[in-house]
Structure formats: structure tokens, C-alpha cells
Amino acid sequence: MTGLQDILQLASKEKPADAIISEKSDLGIIKQAIDSLSQKQRLTFILAKYEELPNKKIALIMELSEGAVEQLLIRAKTNLKKILEKKLDWP
């Protein structure tokens, strides 16, 4: 086997195609949900979750108090949960 057959066989061993498609779709929905946050919530969330920065460093970057950063993260997570519950039919 070469080419496409190898790829299909490898893909079928790792994950079914529908699972891969579903994951990509879910990632797109999650990205849209993050994009729909307010600018401050989105930036705070990205710095905390994707850049893995501590709240103290985020506060310095955004020129906010650590308490304000914590509140922005709480609001961002709450809003993301609401959005994703609607879009992904979560309970």
C-alpha cells in the first residue's frame, strides 16, 4: 500500500474519520465562542489558558489589579459555558 491507502489505514487505526470531523467542528465552535467574548474577557482568557500566564503577570500586562483579572476570568468562563451549552447542546 502506498499513498492514500496508507493514510486511510493510519487514520482508521488512530481515530474514525467522523470523530476527527466532529473534533474539528467542536474546535471551530469553541473558537467562535471565545471570539464572541468582550475584548478584555477574551484577552484575559487567552493569556491565562493558552499562554498559561499567572494572574499577576496578566494584571501587569493589562494594567489591571489581580482581582480585576480574576473577575474577568470568572465572567469569561461563565459566558463561554452559556454559549457552548447552547451551541453544543450540553446539559
C-alpha positions in Angstrom: 0.0 0.0 0.0 1.1 3.5 -0.8 -0.2 7.0 -0.7 -3.9 7.4 0.0 -4.4 3.8 1.2 -1.6 4.2 3.8 -3.2 7.5 5.0 -6.7 5.9 5.3 -5.3 2.9 7.1 -3.4 5.0 9.6 -6.3 7.3 10.1 -8.6 4.3 10.8 -6.2 3.0 13.4 -6.0 6.2 15.3 -9.5 7.7 15.1 -12.5 7.2 12.9 -13.0 9.9 10.3 -16.3 11.1 11.9 -14.5 11.6 15.2 -11.9 13.7 13.6 -14.5 15.8 11.8 -16.5 16.2 15.0 -13.4 17.4 16.9 -12.6 20.0 14.2 -16.2 21.2 14.2 -16.2 21.4 18.0 -12.9 23.4 17.9 -14.5 25.8 15.4 -17.4 26.3 17.8 -15.1 26.9 20.7 -13.1 29.4 18.7 -16.3 31.3 17.8 -17.4 31.3 21.4 -14.0 32.7 22.5 -14.2 35.3 19.7 -17.6 36.4 20.9 -16.3 37.4 24.4 -15.7 41.1 25.1 -12.1 42.2 24.2 -11.0 42.2 27.9 -12.5 38.8 28.7 -11.1 37.3 25.5 -7.6 38.7 26.1 -7.6 37.6 29.8 -8.9 34.1 28.9 -6.3 33.6 26.2 -3.4 34.8 28.3 -4.5 32.6 31.2 -5.5 29.4 29.4 -3.4 29.4 26.2 -0.3 31.4 27.2 -0.5 29.9 30.7 0.4 33.2 32.4 -0.3 33.7 36.1 -2.9 36.3 37.1 -0.2 38.6 38.4 1.6 38.8 35.1 -1.8 39.2 33.2 -2.6 42.1 35.6 0.7 43.8 34.8 0.2 43.3 31.0 -3.3 44.6 31.1 -2.7 47.3 33.7 -5.4 45.9 36.0 -5.5 44.6 39.6 -5.2 40.9 40.1 -8.8 41.0 41.5 -10.0 42.5 38.2 -8.2 39.8 36.3 -9.9 37.1 38.4 -13.3 38.7 37.8 -12.7 38.9 34.1 -11.7 35.2 34.0 -14.8 34.2 36.0 -17.0 36.2 33.6 -15.3 34.8 30.6 -15.7 31.2 31.8 -19.4 31.8 32.7 -20.1 33.3 29.3 -18.2 30.6 27.5 -20.2 27.9 29.3 -23.5 29.6 28.4 -22.5 29.9 24.7 -21.2 26.4 24.5 -24.2 24.9 26.3 -26.4 26.4 23.5 -24.2 25.6 20.6 -23.2 22.1 21.6 -26.5 21.1 23.3 -24.8 20.4 26.6 -27.0 19.8 29.7 
